[in-house]
Amino acid sequence: MSTINKTFSYLLAADEDTQTAGASLGRAVGETGAIIYLRGDLGAGKTTLSRGLIRSLGYEGAVKSPTYTLVEPYEYFDFPLYHFDLYRLTDPEEVEFLGVEEYFEPPALCLIEWPDRGRGVLPSPDLTVRLEIAGTGRCLICEWDSVRGQKIADRLQVLLHDAGLQEMPR
């Protein structure tokens, strides 16, 4: 079987676009679950994207970065949703001390900020979303490495287009 590895990118001109992209990602994933890596520098919009995703699924409470708790479980849904922020980790093995192995079982949806800090311990992603500063906005780059990731990415691309966001040539 050949390796699947594709990308596409969209311009996110404002914070509202980042939340819209997150909402589109939430609809693209639905209740099927996935492991999604969120990459980008500090302030690139990973938590804003996560907020859009979590709210699109119907959650109305505060959505904040779990920088100090490392993982924020959301028990509001019919499926488990876990938002990780591994920024403060100094060693990937610290992920094991969190006792999170069962967090990655389907149909869980796992959003993982700073996944490189858990390299070698975290499962492979279905989808990786990178956010890069682009002028006064951001560029969202979506990559996938699995059949599940490809299905989500296909739905996401349609939803981003339907939301009026501008695809960027790569």
N, C-alpha and C positions, 0 to 999 in steps of 0.2 A: 504494500500500500504506500502510495507516495505521501510525502509530508505536505500538509495544507499550511500555507503561510501567505496571507494576503493582507493588504492594507487599503484604507481610504482615509481621507481627511476632510474636515469642514472648518470653516472660519466661524468663530464665536466672537462677535463684535462687542458684546456686553455681558455682564453677569447674568442678565435675564436669558441670554442665549445659552449660557452654560447650564442654567437650571432647566431650560427647555431640552437641551441635549440629554441631561440626566433623566428627565421625564420620559423622553423617547427611548432611552436605554431601558428604563423600568418596564415600559410597555413591550419592548422587544424581547426581554427576558421572560416576562410574565411569571407564571408559577412553576416554570420548568427547572429553576435553579441554575446556578453557574458559579464559577470561580472567576472573578474579574479583578485583574491587577490594575491599579490606578497609579500612573507614574507622572511625575512632573516636579519641578522645583517648588520650594516654599512659595506659597501665594499664587500658584498656577491655576488653582480652582478645583482641586480634587474633592474637597469637602463640599463646595458649592454644587458640583456635579452629583455627588452622593445625596445631597439634600434634595435636589430635583428628582432623583430616582426614588428615594424613600417616600417623598410626598406624593409622587405620581401614583404610588400604590395605595394611597389613602391615609397615610399616617399624618396627623395634624400637629403632633407635639414638636418640641425642639429637636433639631438634628444638628449636633455639634461634632467636631472632630474628637475622636476618642484618644487624643494624644496622651493623656495621663492614665486612662483606664486600659489602653491598648486595644480593647475590643468592646463594642457597644452592641449588645443583642437587642433586637426589636422583636417583641413577642406579640405584636399587634396583628400579624398576618396569619394565614392558614399554613404557612411554611416558615421555616426559620430564616431570618435575615441577620447577618453579622457584619458589622462595619469595623474593620481593623485599621489602626494607624500604628505602624511599627517604627516610626521615626526615632523613638527613644531607645530602641534596642541597640546593644553594642555587639551582640553575638547571636547568630542565627539560632543557636540551640535554645535561646531564651523562649522561643516560640513554643517549644516542647513543654516548658514549665507552666505555660498558660493552660495546659490540658485541653487543647483545641482540636484534637484529632477528629472527634465526632462532629465538629462544626462543619467539616467539609463534605459530609455525606449528603447526597441528593435527598430531598429537593432543596437543600439549603442554597441561599444566595449569599455569597461572600464577596464583599467589597474590600479590597486590601490596598491601603495606601502604603507606600514605601516598601513594596514587596521584596526588593533586593536585600533588605535587612533580615529577611527570613530565608534567603537563598539556601537551597539544599534541604530545607525542612518543609517548606510549603509545597503543596501539590502544584502541578503545572496549571496555568490558567486556561480557561476556555477562550477568554478575550482579554486583551490588554488595551487600555485606553490611556494614551499619553496626552497630556495637556502642556502646550508650550506657549510662552508669551509671544504674541505676534503684534507688534505695534502697541495700540491701546487695547487690543483684545487678546484672544487666545486662538490657538489652532488645536483642534481635537484630531488626534491620529488614532485610528482603530486598527488593531492587528488581531488575527486569530490563528490558532494552531490546532483546532479540533473541529470535528463535524458539528458538535453542539455550538461552538463558537462561530462557525461559519453561518449556521442558521440564524443565530442571534444577530450577527453582523448584517446579514442580508435584510432582516426585518428593520434593523436600526437605520440602515442607509435609506430605506424607503421613508421611514418616519422622520428622519432629519430633513430629507428633501421636502416632504409634505409640510413640515413646520416652517419652511421658507428659509432654511439655513443654506449658506453658500458652500458648495463642494469646492475644494481646492485641488488643483492639479498636483500630482506627485511625480 
